[in-house]
Amino acid sequence: MGAFCKVIDAILFLYFALMAVIAPLIDGQTSLPGAIFPAFLVDLNRWYSVEFGDYLVMEKPHFLVGLIWHELLILWPLSIANIYAILAGKSWFGTTSMVYGASVVTSMAAVLGEMIGSGKASEKLLMMYVPFMGIGIIALLRGLLSQNNKSGGAVGKRPAILARRKRA
């Protein structure tokens, strides 16, 4: 199980490192003024939206703008914290990974629901978004695995120090 978690951590590390850069520089263009971004980033985002037919990025519906604000204010700092947690081997990584994963799965359910329900999304666009749902599920499961390992089957047991105090 340890080697499996290391592989998952490596995948998540790469994802969090990408999101630490992509979230503010690319996704941020959906909700922040375009004038604050360098021209080459605006051109890259425009190229992406045309190439993949990403009508959500072009139209900027209110729900997507809200999700991007959520990404910038909550998920981006969590990405940075998770990078640190993986590198430093912090015990709280499972918790932050689970929070991140649950949030991404929820956001992607809304986005994919819109894309599939509206019928506007091409196969190419869906193949761009579906992996984010997969990563969210992996992050969520990684957090649940680490929570499961911490308990060690000792559900309901009190720490030894509390047990001694009660006897006294």
Helices and strands as residue ranges (DSSP letters): H 2-25, G 27-30, G 34-36, H 39-51, H 55-59, H 62-70, I 71-75, H 76-88, H 93-118, H 123-151, H 160-167
